[in-house]
């Protein structure tokens, strides 16, 4: 109780700090998150249900009872019986009565399932949210061949528009740079501002003033490297004679910082559902998965062109089979979930290919191909055939567990050492193998009977006689057979004499003068199984024949020309896909990636659904800006660091989050869709954890290598990423678990987050470490308070803030007088831990503004 009283008192003392603008940011985050969740629920659950069961009788062609349910306006209006939603008493709404078959019976073809009824009930009780920008629900006609003119004219499938404003056009009075002063490298970000400003003017808005120096410094620092800056760095920035030059130099320094790749690699790992475990119940650790993580970090730090980044991940083995870099990059092809005891290897391989197809379509192309797996997409011009055209690029794929992450010289040297060791160990190895091999072979043979009958013949064949599909299934089966071998209890399966002989031989091996050479690290890699990929068929439509690789039919209905790579024993399919992906003329790939980067900087993309640019998302808020950035990014070779510079040096990015006069703008655009200010937001999980470790003085530099336990004071990207046992702190603050592709982090606000920050042993230990470090360096309570406050808030505390803190610590003159003669007086150093604890709980620390 005493500790609770102290903390309550401290919260009151620091009320001005805690009730900073960050609270408003949190409220806005909650509201936006709620709207986003409602929109997601509508698109994922409600819209498909209305389409499947309602619009045939209540759509554009037919309106039974005068009711239409294909648009927001028609839904609100209702039909001949009046409005179908009772806003005063949702439970009495006509639509709920109808689906429960109380009065009307809708749909007449049969009552909806309980699950679908629950969807409608939840939708109505939550306010029947219908996104204002959602287009009318229309049904693609069954049997319709080809595409409609509306399909063909959809904006996402059109070439990039050449959007260039004349350099002589005047900038608004709020712009910080005049066109005459621009260097060539600055012209792009000025074009960005012009395109944003044009939309602002259309909506009666204007840019806010520039953010204050400290807020801007902290914003770009956390944005580019993901950790809190130090007060000394802020001081150097503020002392610079020209703030514009200092800011430009700051951006360059941060982009050259190795922590940049550690920050920006994270969004890509989210996207491709990176984790270091198999998932499912067993969730086995993947000890070499970190090599793909390191590849991603390295690629960002080296400013690898996006074209190379894409090609290496999709087809690294087809580009250069001997390259360690390409081998690590192909880890992208191995990030799927794996069930260790799934005997239905045919179904499991199908699930793996489906997962890889879905993620590739979303991550690189920004299209929800998964919706076309079972039928033509109901909203977008993506045919079921297109899903399997995309999957066909991966039909020759096979996981590899035998490719060392080493140079050929290292491999040759290791093989020579291994050969020499085996010659010395020959007699003992012969004894071991003569005892173990028959048992191992028996276990492998008996394991075959555990698999489905249709799979067993492939497992019994010699590897050289298997087809590509049989090789793929045999590989999955071999992983389970290897587990059976690993689990052999030799003392149980061998006679006593044989077991004793085996133990003696193994003991002698340990006594050899030269130890066995260490095994080279094995890459988490994949290649094609050969030049002939497995055939792909649409399930249930094998009569259509095998499906050949191709791009979405609306772009090109013909199969893609493929050149097999005989010298690499590979089909060449994935390399063909990668080359098409990164073609500068590809209107899909380049728009998608620049939109992702924009979203990371502003919290919201120009297209709000970053992995689905189809009709289920809102149209872009700034279409010309999107095309301009995509074109410039492609022409620049896909260099991410240039893209960052264009964005973070723009006037748009440098705006204040809290304009001095925002009343009118808030009424026009409360969600800041048109970017009239910078939108504040809560830091993400990694930024919070890494910044706490930074201000506590404990963070240890680490830039690559094996992942560590969450208890280690390293950046969160190097914490072991297990799908089923995720770090509790990161999980509570919405870090994805790697099970599915995550295009945008949630930003929830829950009581558990507050409890974690206030009560967890980990956070308490960080506050204690911070307090001890500061007290050891400062000679007085006042100096300690100033140091702690400045380290967390990046500004000096006011005199009133210092006095309040000293009063709490019992270190002020008045407190000393009050405590005179009190032998139970508590030393201020103990309370200083609580002071540091509250500072790292402050909204100004946990939010980006």
N, C-alpha and C positions, 0 to 999 in steps of 0.2 A: 504493500500500500504506500509506503514511504517513497519507493521508486516511482510509482505512478504519480504521486503528488509532485515530485520534483520535475517530472517530465511535463506535467500539465502546467506547472508554473513557468517552465522554460518556453513552452509553446505560446503562453500569453506574453512573455517578455519579447519574443521574436515575432509577434503577430504582424508587424508591418512587413517583415521579410517574407513570411509565409503567405500572406495575403497579397502577393504581388500579382502582376498581370498574368503569371502562369496559371492562376486559378481560372481566369477567364478562358485561357487556352484549353484547360482541361475540360471545361464545360462545353466549349465549341467542339473539342475532339469527341466528346461523348455524343453530342447531337449529330455530328457528321457520321460517326461510326454507326449510330442508330439508323440514320437514313440509308447508309450504305448497306447495312444488314437487311433492312426492309426491302431495298431494291433487289438485293441478291436473292432473298426469299421469294419475291414476286417472280423474278426471271427463272429461277431454278425449279420452283414448285407450282406457283399459281398459273403463270402464263401457259406452260405446257398442258396443265389440266383443263384450262378454258379452251385451249385449242383442240384437245382430244375429245372433249365431251360437250362443248357448248356452241362454238362458232358455226358449226354446220347448220344449226337451226336459228342461231342468233348472231349472224355475221353480215357481211356486205351483200350477199345474194339472197338471203332469206332472214326474215325477222318475225318469228312466231310470237304472237301476243304483243307485237310492236316493240319487242325488246332486242337490243343489240348488246353484245358483250365483247366486242372486238376493239373497243377504244375506251379511254378513260372518261371522255365526255359522255359517251353513250351509256356507260355503266352507271355514272352518277345520275343521269336523267331517268333511267328506268324504262318501264313499258306501259302497257294499257292498265296494268294493276297498280301503277304508281312506282315510287322508288322501291328498289329491292333491298336497300340497306336502311335500317332505322338508326339514325345517328344518336338519338336520345336513349334508345334501349337496343343495343346491338343484338341481344339474345332474341329479340322479337323480329329480327330482319326476315323479310320474305324469302330471301335466298337460302337462309338456313332452314326455314320451314320446308322449302321445296326439296332440298337435298336429303332431308330426313324423312321425306315421303309422308308429311303430316297432312297438308292440304293438297298442294300441287305435288306432282311426282316428277322430279327432274334429276337427271335426264330420263326420258321415258324409256330408253333402251335398257335400263337396269340401274338399280341403286348403286351409287359409288361405294367403293370399299371404305372400310372404317378409316384407313390411313388417309385416303383422299378427302374424306369428310373432315378429318382433323385439320388438314391443310387449309381448307376453306374457312373452317371455324377460327383457326388461329389468325388467318388473314383479316377476317371481318373484325374480330375482337381487338386486333392491333391497329384498327383504323382503316382497313381496306386500302392500304397504301398502293398507289399506282404511279410509277415515275412519270413526271410531267412530260419528259422528252421521249417517252417510249412510243414508237410508231404503232399504228393500228395492227392488231393481230390478224394476219392473213395466212391462209393455208395454201401451201404449194399443191397444185392440182395433181392427183395421182395419175401416173401414166404420162405426165407431161414430159416431152423430150426437149432437150436443149435448155436454153435459159431465156427468161423474159427480158425485155428491154430494160426493165427496172433492175434486174439482176446485173445486166451488162454495164449499166451506168452507175452502179454502186460505187461510192467514192473510193473505197479502199482498193478496188481493182483497177483504178485509173492511174496512168503514169504520173510521176511527180510534176507538179506545176512549177514552172520556172518563175520563182517569186523574187524579184530583185527591185528594190526601191532606189531611185536615183540618189547618189551621194550628195547631191546639191539640195535635196529636200531639207527643209528646216526641221529641227528637233523642237520638242516642246520646251517651255521654260524650265520644266522640272528636270530635264536631262542634264547630266553632269559634263558632257563632252560636246564640243562643237565640231561640226563636220570638217572644218578646216584643220583641226588639230589631229584628225584621225590618222594613225598609221595603218598600213595594209592589214596587219593582224587584228586591229580593233574594229574593222568595218563590219564584221559579221555580228558581233554583239550589239552594235548600233542598229543593224537591220532587225535583230530580235526585238529591240525596244520599239522600233517603229511599228512592227507588226502587232505587238501587244497594245501599243498606244492607239492604233487605229480602232481596235475592238473596244477599248476603254471609251473613246469618244462616241462611238456608236451608241453606247449604253449610258451616256451622260456621266462618265466617270473620268478620273485622272489619276496619275501616279501619286503615291504618298511621298512625303519627304524621305530622304535617305535615313537609314537606321543610324543610331549613335555608334560611335567608333567601337566601344566595348562590345555591344550587342552584335555588330557586324563581324568583329574579329572572332568572337566565340562561335557565331553561326557557321562561318566558312571553315573554321578549324574543326569543329565537330563534324561538319558535313564531309570534309575531304579526308580526314584521318581518323575520325570516330572517337577521339578521347578529349577530355577537357584540357585546355591550354594552361600554362603556368602564369602566375602574375607577372613574372619577369618578362615573358614574351609579350604580354599585353603592354607592359610599360615601354618596351622597346618600340612597339608599333605606335603608341601614342606620342612618343618623343620624336618620331620622324618628321622632318620639315615639310614634306609634301605627302599628304594622306593618300592621294591617288597613286603615287609611285610606290608608297609603302604597301598599299593594298595589293597592287599588281605583283610586287616582289614576294609578298606573303603567299599569294596563290601559287606562284611558281615554286616556292620553297616547299609548300605542302604537297604539291603534285610530285615533287622529287623525293619526298619522305617515304621510306619503306612502309610506314604505317598506312599510306594511301592504298596500296594494294590489299592490305589486310582489311581495310574498311570497305573498299568497293568490290573486292572479291566476294564479300558476304552476300550481296544482292543476287549475284549470279548463282551462288551455291543454293540459295533459297529457291531460285527459279528451276534448277535442274534436280531438285529434291535430294541434295547431298546429305548423306549420313554415313556413319562408319559401322553400321550393323545391318543384319539381314532383315530385321523387322519380324512380324508375326510373333508367335509365342516364344520361340527359342532366342531370337534376337542376337545371334552370334556376332561377335566382334569381327570386323574386317581389318586386319592389322596393317594392310598396305593402302587402304583407301585414302589415307592422308596425302599420298603422292598426287592425287588429282586435286585436292585442296591447294597444295603447294603450287601446282601448275597454274591454277587460276590466279592465285596471288601474284605469282611471278609474271604472268602475262599482263596483268594490270600495271605492275610496277615498271615493266620494260616497255610499256605503251605499245604492246603488240597490236598491229592492225586488226580490226574486227574481222576482216576477211580471213586472215590466217587463224585467228581464234576459232572461228566457225569451222573452217576446213580441217584443222587438226583434231577437233573433238569428234566430228562426224566421220572422218576418214583418215586419221593420222597414219594408220598402218598402210593405207593405199598411197599415201604421199611419200613416206620414207619408212620402210619397215625396220630400219636399223636405228632410227632416232629415238633416244630416250625421251625427249620432249614429246614427240608424237605418241609414243607408247603411254606416257602418263596422261596425255590429253584424251586418249581413247577410254580412260576411266569413265567418261560421260556415258559410254555404252554399257556400263556395268553398275549403274546406280539403282537398278530396279530392286524391288523387294523379293526375297527368296525364302521359300518355305523348306526347311531342312528335311522334313520327313514326308513331303508330298509325293506319294508313289505315282499319282497320275501326272507323269512328266509331260505328257502331251498337252493336257490342260494347263499345266504350269508354264510351258514354253509359249503357249498362246497368250496367256496373261502377261508374260514378259514382253512379247512383241507388241501387244496392245498398249501396254504402259509406255514403251519407248516411242510408239507412234503418236500417242496422245501428247506426251511431253514435247516431242520435237515439233509437232504442229503448233502447240501453244507458245513454246519458248522462242522459237526462231521465226515463225510465220504469223503469230498472233491470231490464230484461227482455232475455233473449238472443233477440231476434227472428231473428237470422241463422240459427239452427237450424231455422227454419220456412220458409226460402227455397225448399227443394226438396220438403218434405213437412210434414205436421203435426208439431209438436214431439213428440218421443218421451216426454218426461217432464212438460212443463208444458202447461197448457191454452191453447196458442197454435196456432191453425190456420194452415195455409199461406195460406189466404185472408186471415188477419189481417196477414201480412207485406205483402201487396200492398195491403191497405186502408191501411196506414201509408205505403207508398210512393206511393200515389195522391195524397197531400197535396202531393208534390213533383213531380208529373208535368207541371206547367206551367212548371217552372223553366227559366230560361235565364241563363247567365253574362253579365255586362255589363262591357264594357271602355271605356264611354263616359260614365260618370257621375262628374263632378268632385266631389271632396270639398271643396266650397266653397259659400258662401251664394249665393243668387240674385243679390244685389248684386255679389258678386265675379265671378260668371259673366258678368253683363251688362257690367261694366267691362272684363273680359278680352276679350269678344267685340268691344266697341267698339275697343279697342286693336288687336286683330287685324285688324279691318276697315280701320282707318287705315293700318296697316302694309302690308297687301296692296295698297291703292290706290297707295301710294308705290312698292311693289315690282312693280307690275303687269306692265310689259314683261318683266322678268327672269323672273317666275313663269310668264308665258305661254310663254316660250322653254323653260324647264325642263319644264313640263307637256307641251308639244307633243312633246318628245323622249322623256320618260320614260313617260307614260301608255300609249302603244301597246305598249311593251315590257312594262310591268306587267300590262296586260290579257292579253297573250299568255301570260305566265307563269302567271297565274291560270287561264286556260282550259286550258292544257296540264296543269296540276296536277289538274284534274278527272278525267282519265283514270287517275290513280294510285289512285283510290278504287274500292271494289267497285261492280259494275254497278248494283246495286239502289239505291245512294246517288246516283249521278251525275245522274239526272233532277232531284232536289231541288236540287242545286248549280247546275244550269243555269237554274232558274226565277228570275224576279224575286222579290226578298225579300217583296214584298207578296202574292204568290200562294202562298207556302209555308204548309203546315199547321204547327201547333205542333211536332210531332215533326220535321218537315223543318227548321224553324228551329233546333232544338236540334242536329241533326246538321250542318247547314250552319255553325253557329258553331264546332264542333270542327274541321271541315274548314278554316274560314277561318283558324284559328290556324296551321295547317300551310302554307296558301297564303301567309300573311303572312311566314312564315319563308322560303319560297322567294323571295319578292320581296326580302326583306332581304338575301338571299345573292347577289343579282344583281351580277355583275362588269361594271360599265358599260364599262370599257375593252375587255372581251372581246366584248360583244354589239353595240357601236355602231361604225360606221365612224369612222375617225380624225377626219374633219372634224366629224362630229356630236358626238363625245366632247369635242373641243376647244371647240366651241360651248357644250356643257353646262358645262364647267369655267369658262369665262369668265363665263357667266350667274351661276353660284354665287358666283364671286369678287366680282362687282359687288354681290350681295346683302349680302355681309359689309361692304361699304363704305357702306351706307345710313346716313344721319345717326341715325335712330332704329332701335335693334336690334329684332329680332322679340320680341314679348312672350313671357314664359316660359309654358310649358304648365301649366295648373292641375293639381294632384295628382289622380290618378284613383283612386277607391275600388275595392278588390277586392270587388265587389258582385254581387248577383243580383236578378232580379225574375221575375215571370211573363212568358211570351212574349205573353200576351194573355188574354182572358177565357175562352177555350176550352182547357182543359188537354188534353194528349195522353191517350188512353185507355190504361188499364193492364189487362193480361191475365195470368193465371197461365200461365207457360210450359208448352206442351203441353196446355193445357186451355182453349183459346180458345172452345170451345163453351159454356163457362159464362158467356160474355159479359164485358163490361168490369167491372172491380172499382171500386167507388166508395169514397171515403174513409170510414174508420170507426175506432173504438177497438177494443181487443181484444174479440172476440165474447162472451167470458165476462162482460164488463161490460155490453155493449150490442150485440146482434146486428144492429141496424138501421144503415144508413148514416147518417153525421152530416149534419144539415141544414147546407147551405152557402149563404151569401148572396154572390153575385158582386159585385165592387166595380167598377161601371161607370166611376165617376169616376177610377179609378186603372188601368183596363184590366187588371184582375187577377182571378183566379178566386175569391179569398177563402178558398181552402182552407187555406193555411198559417196564416192568422189564426185560423181556426176551430180548428185543431189547438192553436195556442198558447193560446187562451182556455180550451180544455178542460184543457190541461196545468196551468194555474195556478189552476184552480178550487179554492178552499179545501177542498172536499169530495173532491177527487181523492186517493184513498188511496195512489196510486203516487208521484206526483211529490214530495210533501212528505216522505214517509218517506225517499226516496232521497237527497235533498239534505242533510237533517240527518244522515243516516248518513255521508255523505261528509265533512262537517265534523268529526263526532265522530272518524272514522278519522284525519283529519289531526292532531288533537290527541293522540290516544292510540296511534296506530300500528296500531290494529285497530278496525274498525267494529263496531257492535252487530250488524249483519249482516256477516259476514266478507268475502263477495264483493260488493263495493260496486256492481257493475254487473250483477249477476244475482241477483235475489231469488227465483228459482224453486227447484225441488226439488233442483237440482244443488248448491246451497250449504247450509251448515248453517243451522238456524233461528236467529232472533235470540237472543242471550244475555239481553237485557233488553227483551222485547217491549213492556211497559208504558212503559218509559222512551222507547223509540223513538216510540211513539204520542204520548206527552206532549210531547216536543220537537217533533214534526211539527205537532201541533195548535197549540202555542203559537207556533211560527215562522210558520205561516200566519196566525194571528190577529193577529200583530204586524206583518203586512204583508211578511213575508219579509225582514226587515232582518238582514243577516249580523252586523253589529257587536253587536246584542243577543244573538244566538245565541252568539257568542264569549264575551260577558260571562257569560252563564249557565253556560257550561262552565268557563272558566278561573278563575272565582271560586268554583267549587264545591269542597267538601271532597274530592271524588273526584279532581279534577285536582291539588290541592295536596298530595297525599300524598307521602311520601318514596319514592324508588325502592328504598331499602335499609332496610327496617324493622329495628329493633333485635333483634326476636325473630321470625324468619321461618321457622324450621324446620318447624313444624306446617303453616303455610300453604302452604309449598312442596310438602309432601307431598300436600295436598288439591288444590291448584290450581297446578301448576308453570307453566302457560302464562298465568296471571293473567287467565283468561277473566272472572272475577267482580269484577275491579278492586279487589283488596285492597291494592294498592300502585300506584305509577306505574311503567309498564314503560319501562326505559331503551332507547334505540335510537341507532344511528349517525345522524349528520347526513346529510341528503341532499346530492346533488352541488352544488347551488347554495348551500346553507348553508355547505358547506366552502369552496368557492372564494371566496364573498363575505366570509366571516369571515377568511380568510387575507389578503385585500386590506385588510380593516378593521384588523387588528392590525399589518399592515405599514405602515399609514398612507398607503396609495396610492389607496384607492378614491375615485373621482370621482363626485359626484352627477349623476344623469341620471334623468329621470322620464318621458321620452317621446322619440319621434323615430326616425330611421333606425337600424337595428341596426348594431352595430360589430363589427370583427374581434375574435376572442377575446383577442388580445394587449392590447387596451385595458382599462384598470383601471376598468371599470364593472360594475354588477351583472349577474349571469349572464342574467337575463331579457332584457337588452338586447344580448346577444351574438347574432350572426347564427346563425339556426337552420336549417342545411342538413341535409336528410334523409340524404344519402349521404356527407357529409363533416363529420360532427358534431365539435365540439370534443373533443379526445382526453381532456382531464381530466374533463369532464362525462360523457362516455360511459363512462369506466372506473368512475365512481361511480354508474352505473345511471340516468342521465338518459335518458328515452325519446327516440327519434329522430323521433317524429311520424308514423310510418307507420300506426300503429293507435292506437285509444283506449287510454289507460293509466289504469286506475282506482286502482292502487296501485303505488308504486315497489317494485322489487326492492331487497333490501338484501344484496348479495353481499359476500363477503370473499375477495379473490383476491390472489395474489402480485403481479400487475401493479399493483394499487392501492398496495401498499407500495413497489414500485419507483418508481412515479410520485411518491409523496410524498418519497422519499429521494433520487432521482437526477435528476428532471426539471429542465430548465433553468428552467422557469417557477417551480416551487416554490423552487429555489435562489435565483433572483433576488428572490423575495419575502422570503426570510430575510435576504438581503444588504441589501435596502432597509430592512427593519425594524431591523437592527443599526446601519446608518449613521445612521438617524434618531435612534435612542436615544442612541448615542455622541455625536452632535452636541449633544444636550441635557443630558447628564449628565457630571459632571466626574470620576467615579471608576468603577472596575470594579464596586465594590459597588453603587453607585446604579444602574448600568446593568443589573446582574443583577436587582435588585429591580423595576425598571421593566418589563423584559421578562417576568419571571415573572408579575407582577401583571397586565400587559396581556393575557396569554394565559389565565391560570388564574383571574383575577378575585379572587385572594386574595394576601395578603402571604406570601412564602416564610418558612419557619422558619429559624432560625439554622443548623441543620445543612444545609439545602438551599442556603443562601447559601454556607456554607463549602465544600460539595462543588463548587459551580459555580466559585468562585474558585480552588479547587485545580486544576480542569480548565483554567481560563484561565491558570494560572501567575501569578495575581495575588495569592495569599495570601502571608503572611509566610514560611511554611515553604517555599513554592515559590520565593520570591525567594532564600532562603538556598541552596536546592539548586541554583539556577541561577547562583549567584555565580561570576563569572569565565567563564561560558559565553557566548562571543561570538555563538553561533548561537541564542540565546534568541529565541523567536518573540513578537512583540508580542501582547498579549491581545486586541486589537481584531480580529485575524484569526480567532482562535478563537471570538470572540463571535458571529460569523455562524453557526458550527456550533451554538452554544448556542441561538440563536433558531430554527434549523432543527429541532432536536429538540423544542423546546417546541411547535411547530405540528404535530409528529407525535405528540404525546402523546394517549393515549386520552381524557383528561379534556377535551381540546379538540375531539376528533372525535366525541364522543358527547353526547347529550342525556340528562340524568339528572334 
